[in-house]
Amino acid sequence: MINNVKSIDPTLIVGGGPAGASCAWKLASAGIPCILIDRAEFPRDKVCGGALSARAADILITSGILSTSELEELTLKEQRTLSLWDREELLRTYISQDSPVRIISRRQFDSVLLEKASAAGAFIITGDTVVSIDSSSVTTSSGEQISFASLVGADGCNSIVRELVSDRRSRGTGLGLEYFIPLTELNEVPDGLQIHFGHIPYGYIWVFPDGEKVNIGAGAVGSPASPSDITEALNGFLETRGISCAEYKLKGAPIPSLSLNRNLGRGNIYLAGDAAGLVDQVSGEGIGHAVESGFLVADCIIGGGDRGTFLNRKDCCINIVRQSMFYRHLLFSPLAHGTAMMGLRDNEEFARGYWNIISGRESYNEMFRRLLT
Ligand SMILES: Cc1cc2nc3c(=O)[nH]c(=O)nc-3n(C[C@H](O)[C@H](O)[C@H](O)COP(=O)(O)OP(=O)(O)OC[C@H]3O[C@@H](n4cnc5c(N)ncnc54)[C@H](O)[C@@H]3O)c2cc1C
């Protein structure tokens, strides 16, 4: 029995992605008994563009979960060039002198973080799914019953833990789709990151090369577009570039949409990462927010359940996602979209602001304050 492993009830973390692994690493490093359970066997794939912001890189390194050289090893490609497009019009290419956006493989990245949690002393169970939860224990698909003192839902967009603290699941309407295509198959190798607006309402198509292949995907949150509209837009985009989609595997996953849980749960039930709705509603960034929120939840538990001290920081990921829920209308709403595209085309500072958002160097409020003064 798992509960014989520790004499007192542990913190139980459901999900071993970046949110769960970071939380487990921090708790175990502080000597708090914790068990992490994930339905997958690792290494596992995760549908994701794999763009890691400079802000996320700082969080990983300053926390100590990864050293600079470990992060470098995980980095497939550093990108400092961003091309912004409105349908077929190239608006602007922005080259940053600042720290890069890194392209990582989620398969590798997530495994390394989970190994870190295990090395710090977290008890890791993989290949078992949490199927039901009561006030003090969970039951898994293998029939195991595990008691907990605190429960952390780091179980992604369709979180089962989230149901305990909210009547609405974090299903959202968001969807992300992706193809991986070898660079050798492209007529033109992209020079840096590309964002293509105008193909999907409240969403965009991205082109993220990692040195050997390119992740071309489409995502939208809070969008009137249906999954088939998004698929059609992405396939059309590829076909126009001479790429036959039929030759590649299309993968998809939900993205939390307008479902931010600002308190990261309630009582001894905590939420982190996608389970808490922590995906930027403009850029789609979620990896860094998952790691940061995993640490925040660990801080709250180490601090005896005190959420107030840790969650109210102005620069924390909760606040960034909250701002993105407002600012997304300035970029995507039919009324503002044309002006936003003109701004990106005609104003270098606007384009710099967009880079700063995706690299996490400025918050939305800071960017707009700077542009307006
Ligand atoms: C197409 C797409 C592209 C994206 N691109 C980017 C990008 O380029 N950059 C970026 O920053 N973000 C991106 N994101 C968002 C990012 O992938 C997520 O925000 C991030 O993975 C969240 O991490 P997490 O740890 O919260 O959840 P996850 O990484 O989803 O991990 C959740 C874990 O929980 C496990 N689990 C779920 N339910 C159970 C259960 N009942 N029992 C046991 N285990 C369970 C799963 O197996 C999984 O391992 C993208 C998302 C999509 C869909």
The ligand as a MOL file (V3000), in Angstrom:
LIG
                    3D

  0  0  0     0  0            999 V3000
M  V30 BEGIN CTAB
M  V30 COUNTS 53 58 0 0 0
M  V30 BEGIN ATOM
M  V30 1 C -1.0120 22.7170 -29.3990 0
M  V30 2 C -0.4660 23.3760 -28.1620 0
M  V30 3 C 0.6870 24.1500 -28.2780 0
M  V30 4 C 1.2200 24.7530 -27.1350 0
M  V30 5 N 2.3910 25.4620 -27.2840 0
M  V30 6 C 2.9520 26.0360 -26.2020 0
M  V30 7 C 4.2030 26.7130 -26.3230 0
M  V30 8 O 4.8210 26.7520 -27.3920 0
M  V30 9 N 4.7200 27.2980 -25.2060 0
M  V30 10 C 4.0860 27.2450 -24.0030 0
M  V30 11 O 4.6010 27.8150 -23.0200 0
M  V30 12 N 2.9040 26.5820 -23.8580 0
M  V30 13 C 2.3320 25.9640 -24.9140 0
M  V30 14 N 1.1610 25.2650 -24.7710 0
M  V30 15 C 0.5530 25.1630 -23.4250 0
M  V30 16 C 1.3200 24.1210 -22.5840 0
M  V30 17 O 1.4590 22.9180 -23.3180 0
M  V30 18 C 0.5550 23.8210 -21.2750 0
M  V30 19 O 0.1640 25.0350 -20.6950 0
M  V30 20 C 1.4220 23.0290 -20.2960 0
M  V30 21 O 1.6730 21.7390 -20.7860 0
M  V30 22 C 0.7210 22.9090 -18.9370 0
M  V30 23 O 1.4650 22.0490 -18.0970 0
M  V30 24 P 0.7170 21.2340 -16.9320 0
M  V30 25 O 1.7980 20.5830 -16.1370 0
M  V30 26 O -0.2660 22.0960 -16.2640 0
M  V30 27 O -0.1580 20.1480 -17.6920 0
M  V30 28 P 0.2810 18.9250 -18.6650 0
M  V30 29 O 1.6060 19.2000 -19.2730 0
M  V30 30 O -0.8880 18.7200 -19.5630 0
M  V30 31 O 0.4190 17.7070 -17.6720 0
M  V30 32 C -0.6970 17.1340 -17.0390 0
M  V30 33 C -0.3460 15.7000 -16.6670 0
M  V30 34 O -1.4230 15.1710 -15.9070 0
M  V30 35 C -1.6080 13.8100 -16.2450 0
M  V30 36 N -2.9930 13.4660 -15.8890 0
M  V30 37 C -4.1250 14.0360 -16.3610 0
M  V30 38 N -5.2110 13.4940 -15.7570 0
M  V30 39 C -4.7420 12.5640 -14.8870 0
M  V30 40 C -5.3780 11.6700 -13.9650 0
M  V30 41 N -6.7110 11.6450 -13.8220 0
M  V30 42 N -4.5920 10.8370 -13.2430 0
M  V30 43 C -3.2340 10.8540 -13.3710 0
M  V30 44 N -2.5870 11.6940 -14.2310 0
M  V30 45 C -3.3280 12.5370 -14.9700 0
M  V30 46 C -1.3080 13.7540 -17.7410 0
M  V30 47 O -0.9020 12.4610 -18.1430 0
M  V30 48 C -0.1820 14.7960 -17.8740 0
M  V30 49 O 1.1070 14.1850 -17.8420 0
M  V30 50 C 0.5920 24.6220 -25.8720 0
M  V30 51 C -0.5770 23.8560 -25.7610 0
M  V30 52 C -1.1000 23.2270 -26.8840 0
M  V30 53 C -2.3360 22.3810 -26.7520 0
M  V30 END ATOM
M  V30 BEGIN BOND
M  V30 1 1 1 2
M  V30 2 1 2 3
M  V30 3 2 2 52
M  V30 4 2 3 4
M  V30 5 1 4 5
M  V30 6 1 4 50
M  V30 7 2 5 6
M  V30 8 1 6 7
M  V30 9 1 6 13
M  V30 10 2 7 8
M  V30 11 1 7 9
M  V30 12 1 9 10
M  V30 13 2 10 11
M  V30 14 1 10 12
M  V30 15 2 12 13
M  V30 16 1 13 14
M  V30 17 1 14 15
M  V30 18 1 14 50
M  V30 19 1 15 16
M  V30 20 1 16 17
M  V30 21 1 16 18
M  V30 22 1 18 19
M  V30 23 1 18 20
M  V30 24 1 20 21
M  V30 25 1 20 22
M  V30 26 1 22 23
M  V30 27 1 23 24
M  V30 28 2 24 25
M  V30 29 1 24 26
M  V30 30 1 24 27
M  V30 31 1 27 28
M  V30 32 2 28 29
M  V30 33 1 28 30
M  V30 34 1 28 31
M  V30 35 1 31 32
M  V30 36 1 32 33
M  V30 37 1 33 34
M  V30 38 1 33 48
M  V30 39 1 34 35
M  V30 40 1 35 36
M  V30 41 1 35 46
M  V30 42 1 36 37
M  V30 43 1 36 45
M  V30 44 2 37 38
M  V30 45 1 38 39
M  V30 46 1 39 40
M  V30 47 2 39 45
M  V30 48 1 40 41
M  V30 49 2 40 42
M  V30 50 1 42 43
M  V30 51 2 43 44
M  V30 52 1 44 45
M  V30 53 1 46 47
M  V30 54 1 46 48
M  V30 55 1 48 49
M  V30 56 2 50 51
M  V30 57 1 51 52
M  V30 58 1 52 53
M  V30 END BOND
M  V30 END CTAB
M  END
